[in-house]
Amino acid sequence: MSPKHPLRPKFPGPPNDGPSGIRDTAADTLPRRPVTPQGHEPDSQPGHQFPEHAQTLEVQPPPIEIIDLPADLHISRTITDFPLGNYYLAPGLVERLPDPDPATGLRSIVSGRQYVDLVEGGTVSVGHDAQGHFRAKQITELVPSGPRLERVEGMLKWRQFRPDNSGMVDSELIVTVNRQPGDPNEEAGPSKRPRRNEEENEDAASSVPRMSEADPPSEPWQNWEIPAQHASPEDVTIAGVLYKTVPRGESPDHPIVYIKNPTHLIYDFDLLQATLRREPEQQPRGAIQVPPNHHWEVDPQLPFVRALTDYVATYFPELSEISLLNVARKQFHLANGSEVATSAGLTTLRQVFNDWRSLNITPRPELADPLLMLPVSPMTAGEGISRVMELPLLSDQAQLQRLEFDPHKFRNEWRYFTTTQNAVDLKLFMANLLSRNGYTVFEPTVAQSYPVLVFRRTGHDFVFFMTLHRVLGKKIHIPPSRDQGFSSNRWPEMIGPSAMQAVQDAQAANKLVWLKGGSQISKDRPDAVFIVRSDDPRA
């Protein structure tokens, strides 16, 4: 379970669960970006920074006017929320709020207003919508206009509500026209949404009409035709058009192939990442064979809706930018088995991202958890009989050697952490960081020596055992092997009985992973929070 102790010092004043559906008449104003004298940087607090794109919103969005709709037109409306960042409170206001209520996570004040802290950083005012759900709101609003929010289980933090746990499907306004039989306009206009043929045995060529140069295609991939003399055995014909495909790799019978832009010769990580970032419509498109005549059809959905690093950042939001890139690059290599994309590898990546979204048990956990991607860091001889582990440096082109979290993304917690030398504070700091990035941490104990955390992640059954360190410089100094301070006899005291049982079970199943983590402060590099993998459990 996640730690119950808040990391920051408590603010005075008891929490108060007051009413939330009342118009506020106090003298508070909308939170605005603080005014900074010229030449000075703002002393902003982490997790509560006002985003660059944030704007002051009107109370109600402008209406959509629809004129002269037929009487038989059916409209189903899906609400499109304003970005959550538009509702962040100013840091100065957040500092004056009481601590979250331990039962609800709400920060309530006497006037009845309620606020919540978000897992991705930031604090917003909340209110109830017509269905009784919490939504983000401006402090001047009676009816909240922001996204729906939910509390994260086991934490005092909240997040945007995701009914399908995905957060990756865009909102839309769907208009369906139901024509009467014999309506002369029944065949007027092509469908806006791709769909399969009504008859499975209908010839594929009739479903995708050929277009002239003066009539541009509705999908970019319809321009990817190659001449017959450039064809290879792996290429496919769709509706009479020949397409180049991504190599199928070691799975020649894989049921999904990916047609590609013929000007994109080989999809390595950098080309795919750049394509998804700049021209997502030009990414390879999945195609499958449809029975009974097994003609090829292109999947109307894009395989990837964001860049590969953005998928990683969604589920590991506080990793440094270089770590995000290293993890995405390593994930690409593991999925494809090489530096070049294959059809099976692209499908595997899509499956991993779907497992993240749906919290499914993944068949390949080393692709789903960056900690399982880490290699074992070597140790060298130190002074006497002690040993040393030198922390690897980060590079945007190097293999993944360490996981690094950026203190600028949790500046409040980092500032408090750097003012204390208490071992329990170190455990709470790291436990909160891991929880915010999707791990479930066993309750830290109050033991002051040899700080240790035990945790796991939904999606696989590995258990992590991590010793914690404060590193000044570039090396972790490992005590002599005869030091009994970290013997397994002391584990119940250091990690607690529940964690002890989980460690023993994982060790028996060969599912226990040893880690070392903590803070690193060095003169020649930015401060960081690191995690490396070890084959030695001693502190």
C-alpha positions as MATLAB code, in Angstrom:
seq = 'MSPKHPLRPKFPGPPNDGPSGIRDTAADTLPRRPVTPQGHEPDSQPGHQFPEHAQTLEVQPPPIEIIDLPADLHISRTITDFPLGNYYLAPGLVERLPDPDPATGLRSIVSGRQYVDLVEGGTVSVGHDAQGHFRAKQITELVPSGPRLERVEGMLKWRQFRPDNSGMVDSELIVTVNRQPGDPNEEAGPSKRPRRNEEENEDAASSVPRMSEADPPSEPWQNWEIPAQHASPEDVTIAGVLYKTVPRGESPDHPIVYIKNPTHLIYDFDLLQATLRREPEQQPRGAIQVPPNHHWEVDPQLPFVRALTDYVATYFPELSEISLLNVARKQFHLANGSEVATSAGLTTLRQVFNDWRSLNITPRPELADPLLMLPVSPMTAGEGISRVMELPLLSDQAQLQRLEFDPHKFRNEWRYFTTTQNAVDLKLFMANLLSRNGYTVFEPTVAQSYPVLVFRRTGHDFVFFMTLHRVLGKKIHIPPSRDQGFSSNRWPEMIGPSAMQAVQDAQAANKLVWLKGGSQISKDRPDAVFIVRSDDPRA';
ca = [
       0.000    0.000    0.000;
       1.113    3.572   -0.515;
       2.560    5.582    2.379;
       0.054    7.502    4.441;
       2.359   10.248    5.638;
       2.247   13.516    3.654;
       5.669   14.634    2.516;
       5.260   18.366    3.092;
       4.852   19.943    6.542;
       1.212   20.257    7.606;
      -0.555   23.577    7.216;
      -2.529   24.855   10.195;
      -6.266   24.540   10.304;
      -8.545   21.479   10.263;
     -10.091   20.255    7.005;
     -13.710   21.119    6.522;
     -16.103   19.295    4.216;
     -18.308   22.258    3.340;
     -20.926   22.541    0.598;
     -19.591   22.962   -2.906;
     -22.633   23.943   -4.955;
     -22.883   27.591   -3.768;
     -21.792   30.634   -5.735;
     -18.738   32.155   -4.106;
     -18.983   35.812   -3.126;
     -15.665   36.219   -1.310;
     -13.049   38.649   -2.567;
     -10.812   36.022   -4.156;
      -9.842   36.616   -7.767;
      -9.034   34.261  -10.594;
      -5.520   32.823  -10.266;
      -3.144   34.609  -12.592;
       0.513   34.289  -13.426;
       2.537   36.093  -10.727;
       4.152   39.359  -11.738;
       7.932   39.061  -11.791;
      10.277   42.070  -11.736;
      12.374   42.362  -14.864;
      15.539   40.316  -14.659;
      14.258   37.978  -11.940;
      13.023   34.409  -12.289;
       9.766   33.571  -10.500;
      10.169   31.415   -7.423;
       7.541   28.953   -8.599;
       6.674   25.825   -6.725;
       6.739   22.418   -8.339;
       3.514   20.822   -9.309;
       1.692   24.165   -9.227;
       3.297   25.985  -12.158;
       0.963   27.950  -14.366;
       1.275   26.323  -17.826;
       2.288   28.519  -20.744;
      -0.892   27.684  -22.636;
      -3.243   28.422  -19.725;
      -5.799   31.174  -20.271;
      -8.550   32.810  -18.283;
     -11.788   31.161  -19.377;
     -15.289   32.449  -19.801;
     -17.839   30.906  -17.468;
     -19.631   29.174  -20.351;
     -18.202   28.127  -23.725;
     -19.655   29.868  -26.770;
     -22.737   28.047  -28.081;
     -22.714   26.002  -31.301;
     -25.490   27.153  -33.637;
     -26.943   24.569  -36.032;
     -29.402   25.812  -38.641;
     -31.959   23.955  -40.773;
     -31.291   20.410  -39.619;
     -33.706   17.812  -41.023;
     -36.303   16.561  -38.579;
     -34.928   13.010  -38.772;
     -31.340   14.021  -37.925;
     -30.097   12.338  -34.726;
     -27.237   13.928  -32.820;
     -25.306   12.264  -30.020;
     -23.102   14.691  -28.158;
     -19.850   13.908  -26.377;
     -18.605   16.591  -23.989;
     -15.260   18.141  -24.918;
     -13.520   19.433  -21.778;
     -11.212   22.384  -21.489;
      -7.571   21.417  -20.739;
      -7.079   20.689  -17.058;
      -4.062   23.006  -16.972;
      -6.390   25.977  -17.472;
      -7.728   25.449  -13.935;
      -4.429   25.390  -12.001;
      -4.345   27.662   -8.967;
      -1.566   30.167   -8.431;
       1.219   28.878   -6.119;
       0.592   31.646   -3.579;
      -3.007   30.545   -3.117;
      -2.080   26.882   -2.820;
       0.355   27.616    0.020;
      -2.507   28.945    2.164;
      -4.688   25.833    1.828;
      -4.965   23.217    4.588;
      -3.638   19.695    4.110;
      -5.811   17.159    2.252;
      -8.371   15.300    4.310;
      -6.946   11.782    4.840;
     -10.320   10.194    4.039;
     -11.192   12.126    0.864;
      -8.071   13.923   -0.375;
     -10.080   17.192   -0.425;
      -8.534   20.424    0.809;
     -11.512   22.343    2.216;
     -11.740   25.883    3.605;
     -14.327   27.554    5.815;
     -16.229   29.188    2.932;
     -17.088   25.726    1.589;
     -14.704   25.735   -1.348;
     -12.849   22.530   -2.028;
      -9.576   21.863   -3.792;
      -7.593   18.793   -4.830;
      -3.942   18.107   -5.680;
      -3.326   16.336   -8.999;
      -0.953   13.437   -9.552;
       0.700   15.255  -12.461;
       1.236   18.350  -10.313;
      -0.954   21.372   -9.766;
      -3.943   22.094   -7.546;
      -7.443   22.941   -8.797;
     -10.741   24.055   -7.325;
     -13.518   21.462   -7.651;
     -17.287   21.373   -7.587;
     -20.124   18.955   -8.305;
     -21.750   18.682  -11.731;
     -25.430   17.819  -12.285;
     -24.679   14.118  -11.792;
     -22.860   14.698   -8.522;
     -19.383   14.073   -9.969;
     -16.404   16.224   -9.057;
     -15.131   18.486  -11.852;
     -12.441   21.150  -12.021;
     -13.802   24.678  -11.834;
     -12.774   28.290  -11.853;
     -13.311   29.857   -8.444;
     -15.827   32.289   -9.991;
     -18.015   29.529  -11.441;
     -21.255   28.190  -10.030;
     -21.335   25.172  -12.372;
     -17.920   23.576  -12.961;
     -16.812   23.646  -16.593;
     -13.661   21.536  -16.288;
     -12.860   17.846  -16.726;
     -14.300   15.258  -14.375;
     -11.871   14.164  -11.645;
     -11.429   11.052   -9.536;
      -9.275   10.231   -6.535;
      -6.340    7.886   -7.116;
      -6.817    4.777   -5.007;
      -4.496    4.681   -2.014;
      -3.333    8.278   -2.473;
      -4.394   11.774   -1.477;
      -3.934   12.890   -5.098;
      -6.583   13.125   -7.819;
      -6.504   12.700  -11.590;
      -8.704   13.243  -14.614;
     -11.455   10.632  -14.838;
     -10.887    8.092  -17.609;
     -13.900    5.822  -18.153;
     -11.864    3.485  -20.368;
      -8.562    4.087  -18.522;
      -7.121    5.338  -21.752;
      -7.302    9.096  -22.019;
      -6.183    8.621  -25.616;
      -9.463    8.926  -27.519;
     -10.397   12.391  -28.676;
     -13.828   13.761  -27.906;
     -16.087   14.117  -30.914;
     -19.489   15.270  -32.064;
     -21.157   12.407  -33.935;
     -23.989   13.197  -36.344;
     -26.048   10.305  -37.707;
     -28.597   10.826  -40.485;
     -31.449    8.264  -40.559;
     -33.085    8.443  -44.002;
     -36.586    7.300  -44.770;
     -36.923    4.485  -47.333;
     -37.054    5.919  -50.815;
     -35.448    9.227  -49.783;
     -33.911   10.650  -52.989;
     -30.965   11.931  -50.941;
     -30.264    8.524  -49.449;
     -27.111    8.023  -51.520;
     -25.990   11.635  -51.436;
     -22.480   12.173  -50.151;
     -19.784    9.708  -49.068;
     -19.559    8.446  -45.498;
     -17.328   10.473  -43.216;
     -16.285    7.392  -41.243;
     -14.447    4.421  -42.847;
     -16.304    1.122  -42.478;
     -16.010   -2.451  -43.664;
     -17.897   -3.639  -46.752;
     -21.485   -4.662  -46.121;
     -20.836   -7.929  -47.936;
     -17.756   -9.855  -46.838;
     -17.273  -11.295  -50.299;
     -17.542   -7.916  -52.039;
     -14.523   -7.279  -54.213;
     -11.968   -5.063  -52.445;
     -11.449   -2.946  -55.522;
     -15.030   -1.696  -55.358;
     -14.649   -0.476  -51.743;
     -11.767    1.951  -52.449;
     -12.348    3.757  -55.760;
      -9.324    4.930  -57.714;
      -8.952    8.698  -57.832;
      -7.557   11.015  -60.443;
      -4.728   13.467  -59.706;
      -7.272   16.273  -59.666;
      -9.309   14.459  -57.003;
      -7.084   14.201  -53.891;
      -7.399   11.054  -51.731;
      -9.164   11.156  -48.381;
      -6.284    9.236  -46.759;
      -2.561    9.940  -47.347;
      -1.790    6.235  -47.694;
      -3.813    6.152  -50.914;
      -0.921    8.034  -52.510;
       1.669    5.399  -51.544;
       1.326    3.250  -54.653;
       4.533    1.728  -56.023;
       5.205    0.510  -59.573;
       5.111   -3.232  -60.164;
       8.804   -3.374  -61.070;
       9.695   -2.236  -57.524;
       7.589   -4.884  -55.793;
       8.945   -7.482  -53.384;
       7.325  -10.715  -52.116;
       6.260   -8.984  -48.863;
       4.364   -6.179  -50.596;
       0.557   -6.282  -50.750;
      -2.150   -5.212  -53.182;
      -5.173   -3.363  -51.783;
      -8.059   -2.479  -54.088;
      -5.821   -2.989  -57.095;
      -3.036   -0.759  -55.736;
       0.412   -2.133  -54.843;
       1.938   -0.984  -51.540;
       5.366   -1.341  -49.948;
       5.265   -2.850  -46.440;
       7.323   -2.671  -43.275;
       9.491   -5.837  -43.019;
       7.720   -8.666  -41.234;
      10.898   -9.683  -39.381;
      11.042  -13.094  -37.756;
       7.246  -13.519  -37.987;
       6.527  -13.927  -41.727;
       3.020  -15.199  -40.992;
       2.069  -12.335  -38.688;
      -1.614  -11.511  -39.379;
      -1.078   -7.729  -39.475;
       1.134   -5.999  -42.022;
       1.920   -2.292  -42.227;
       1.935   -0.474  -45.527;
       4.298    2.479  -45.612;
       5.197    5.613  -47.487;
       7.697    4.417  -50.122;
       9.882    7.484  -49.499;
      10.471    6.225  -45.944;
      13.076    3.567  -46.607;
      13.682    2.053  -43.142;
      11.820    2.874  -39.956;
      14.340    3.060  -37.149;
      13.371    4.645  -33.833;
      14.342    8.184  -34.852;
      12.360    8.157  -38.099;
       9.235    6.712  -36.483;
       9.486    9.157  -33.562;
       9.923   12.127  -35.908;
       7.030   10.971  -38.122;
       4.680   10.607  -35.144;
       5.757   13.987  -33.822;
       5.503   15.985  -37.051;
       3.382   14.069  -39.580;
       1.361   11.374  -37.785;
      -0.771   10.733  -40.876;
       2.384    9.535  -42.660;
       3.084    6.713  -40.189;
       2.768    3.096  -41.397;
      -0.820    1.893  -41.526;
      -1.988   -1.525  -40.396;
      -3.706   -3.848  -42.849;
      -5.385   -7.224  -42.380;
      -6.854   -9.906  -44.626;
     -10.640  -10.183  -44.528;
     -12.418  -13.502  -45.201;
     -13.794  -15.235  -47.131;
     -11.650  -14.199  -50.101;
      -8.862  -12.815  -47.849;
      -8.565   -9.446  -49.529;
      -6.507   -6.800  -47.739;
      -8.127   -3.871  -45.949;
      -6.442   -0.921  -44.249;
      -7.337   -0.285  -40.617;
      -9.042    3.153  -40.509;
      -7.481    3.891  -37.103;
      -3.958    5.281  -36.788;
      -1.661    2.728  -35.113;
      -0.207    5.412  -32.804;
      -1.961    8.582  -31.665;
       1.145   10.221  -30.177;
       4.928   10.071  -30.239;
       6.568    7.094  -28.540;
       8.106    9.263  -25.810;
       4.680   10.763  -25.091;
       3.272    7.302  -24.346;
       6.049    6.780  -21.792;
       5.503   10.244  -20.291;
       1.773    9.523  -19.815;
       2.484    6.678  -17.379;
       5.867    7.824  -15.991;
       5.240   11.580  -15.824;
       8.240   12.638  -13.728;
      11.050   10.986  -15.674;
      13.642   13.374  -17.071;
      13.458   14.126  -20.787;
      16.543   12.030  -21.531;
      15.162    9.111  -19.534;
      11.891    9.320  -21.468;
      13.870    9.108  -24.698;
      16.095    6.271  -23.435;
      13.096    4.236  -22.240;
      11.172    4.719  -25.502;
      14.257    3.793  -27.537;
      14.884    0.667  -25.453;
      11.226   -0.307  -25.690;
      11.338    0.036  -29.483;
      14.449   -2.172  -29.661;
      12.982   -4.880  -27.416;
       9.672   -4.974  -29.287;
      11.267   -5.263  -32.724;
      14.301   -7.339  -31.750;
      16.514   -4.938  -33.706;
      17.033   -1.254  -34.495;
      14.554   -1.476  -37.401;
      10.757   -1.632  -37.094;
       8.944   -4.807  -38.116;
       5.240   -5.543  -38.474;
       5.292   -7.809  -35.425;
       7.249   -5.215  -33.437;
       4.837   -2.375  -34.191;
       1.911   -4.564  -33.166;
       3.750   -5.479  -29.953;
       4.275   -1.805  -29.112;
       0.586   -1.119  -29.674;
      -0.277   -4.000  -27.352;
       2.016   -2.688  -24.605;
       0.450    0.770  -24.792;
      -2.998   -0.833  -24.636;
      -1.929   -2.863  -21.573;
      -0.776    0.349  -19.890;
      -4.110    1.973  -20.646;
      -6.281   -0.929  -19.516;
      -4.027   -2.113  -16.622;
      -3.889   -5.592  -18.144;
      -1.314   -8.215  -17.257;
       1.241   -7.922  -20.025;
       2.776  -11.019  -21.634;
       6.126   -9.218  -21.900;
       6.721   -7.322  -18.644;
      10.210   -6.209  -19.706;
       8.469   -4.002  -22.279;
       5.965   -2.529  -19.829;
       8.204   -1.513  -16.917;
      11.385    0.571  -17.382;
      12.849   -0.898  -14.181;
      12.835   -4.326  -15.840;
      14.666   -2.858  -18.849;
      17.662   -1.791  -16.753;
      20.877   -3.817  -16.988;
      22.735   -4.802  -13.823;
      25.240   -2.071  -12.938;
      28.711   -3.451  -12.168;
      30.607   -2.962   -8.907;
      34.332   -2.423   -8.469;
      36.712   -2.746   -5.543;
      36.782    0.182   -3.144;
      38.968    0.981   -0.176;
      39.874   -2.062    1.851;
      37.204   -4.680    1.399;
      34.409   -2.263    0.491;
      33.035   -1.924   -3.012;
      31.911    0.921   -5.256;
      29.153    1.320   -7.843;
      29.767    4.182  -10.246;
      26.508    5.705  -11.445;
      26.289    5.716  -15.254;
      25.863    9.026  -17.042;
      22.868    9.764  -19.251;
      22.980   10.352  -23.000;
      20.150   10.689  -25.476;
      21.875    8.211  -27.798;
      23.185    5.721  -25.226;
      21.494    2.525  -24.109;
      19.269    2.707  -21.065;
      21.575    2.366  -18.028;
      19.661    4.187  -15.296;
      16.266    5.688  -14.644;
      16.331    9.357  -13.735;
      13.544   11.576  -12.405;
      13.645   15.345  -12.884;
      13.366   17.362   -9.613;
      11.948   20.296  -11.588;
       8.770   18.244  -11.984;
       8.303   17.911   -8.211;
      10.102   20.979   -6.926;
       8.117   21.345   -3.690;
       8.962   17.827   -2.555;
      12.578   18.174   -3.636;
      13.058   21.413   -1.671;
      11.715   19.828    1.480;
      13.755   16.674    0.951;
      17.026   18.600    0.629;
      16.457   20.224    4.032;
      16.304   16.938    5.960;
      18.764   14.127    6.592;
      16.198   11.833    8.197;
      16.112    8.258    6.819;
      12.320    8.056    7.186;
      11.977   11.258    5.151;
      14.098    9.655    2.441;
      11.769    6.637    2.368;
       8.641    8.812    2.275;
      10.092   11.004   -0.470;
      10.935    8.020   -2.689;
       7.668    6.225   -1.859;
       5.618    9.257   -2.926;
       7.655    9.621   -6.114;
       7.123    5.976   -7.029;
       3.395    6.196   -6.261;
       2.971    9.229   -8.509;
       4.575    7.240  -11.322;
       2.286    4.238  -11.040;
       3.958    1.916   -8.523;
       2.345    0.444   -5.422;
       4.653    0.820   -2.410;
       4.428   -1.200    0.785;
       4.065    1.023    3.854;
       7.530    2.330    4.825;
       8.627    1.510    8.362;
       9.973    3.966   10.913;
      13.377    2.239   11.023;
      16.098    4.881   10.797;
      18.984    2.708    9.551;
      19.433    1.160    6.118;
      16.419    2.804    4.404;
      14.677    0.313    2.121;
      11.474    0.255    0.061;
       9.549   -2.701   -1.384;
       7.107   -2.071   -4.212;
       5.474   -3.541   -7.332;
       3.551   -2.420  -10.392;
       0.199   -3.462  -11.835;
       0.695   -5.458  -15.022;
       3.280   -8.000  -13.848;
       4.174  -10.030  -10.768;
       7.768   -8.896  -10.152;
       8.609   -7.341   -6.768;
      11.252   -4.621   -6.363;
      13.545   -4.358   -3.336;
      15.353   -0.996   -3.361;
      17.980    0.307   -0.946;
      18.094    4.107   -0.717;
      21.142    6.374   -0.849;
      22.123   10.034   -0.821;
      24.945   10.339   -3.350;
      27.304   13.319   -3.391;
      29.280   12.905   -6.584;
      29.086    9.917   -8.899;
      29.619    6.796   -6.763;
      27.699    4.645   -4.299;
      29.996    3.209   -1.629;
      28.968   -0.330   -0.629;
      29.817   -1.482    2.927;
      32.000   -4.584    3.429;
      30.257   -7.889    2.865;
      30.753   -8.880    6.513;
      28.633   -5.898    7.661;
      25.654   -7.526    9.391;
      23.584   -4.335    9.601;
      21.741   -5.329    6.452;
      21.324   -9.020    7.125;
      18.032  -10.695    6.204;
      17.330  -11.173    9.922;
      16.619   -7.427   10.119;
      14.259   -7.293    7.132;
      11.037   -7.432    9.221;
      12.236   -4.316   11.031;
      13.375   -2.547    7.861;
      10.476   -3.323    5.517;
       7.602   -4.669    7.644;
       5.850   -8.063    7.700;
       3.670   -7.576    4.594;
       6.613   -6.516    2.456;
       8.673   -9.324    3.968;
       6.112  -11.912    2.809;
       5.992  -10.412   -0.690;
       9.790  -10.468   -0.931;
       9.968  -14.108    0.169;
       7.284  -15.166   -2.308;
       8.959  -13.285   -5.158;
      12.364  -14.679   -4.257;
      10.993  -18.235   -4.331;
       9.484  -17.575   -7.785;
      12.670  -15.884   -9.065;
      10.683  -12.647   -9.447;
      12.637  -10.425   -7.031;
      14.538   -7.475   -8.520;
      17.271   -5.675   -6.542;
      17.579   -1.919   -7.046;
      19.482    1.037   -5.649;
      18.007    4.509   -5.768;
      17.987    7.924   -4.186;
      19.271   11.420   -4.762;
      22.396   12.430   -6.638;
      23.948   15.857   -6.224;
      27.090   16.572   -8.212;
      28.978   19.754   -9.104;
      29.177   19.017  -12.823;
      25.611   17.792  -13.503;
      22.030   18.744  -12.584;
      20.512   17.299   -9.414;
      18.568   14.095  -10.043;
      16.722   11.213   -8.456;
      18.090    7.950   -9.840;
      17.341    4.221   -9.856;
      19.828    1.573  -11.024;
      19.669   -2.215  -10.995;
      21.948   -4.361   -8.863;
      22.582   -8.024   -8.227;
      23.570   -7.349   -4.612;
      20.919   -6.633   -1.957;
      23.275   -5.085    0.579;
      23.004   -1.341    1.249;
];
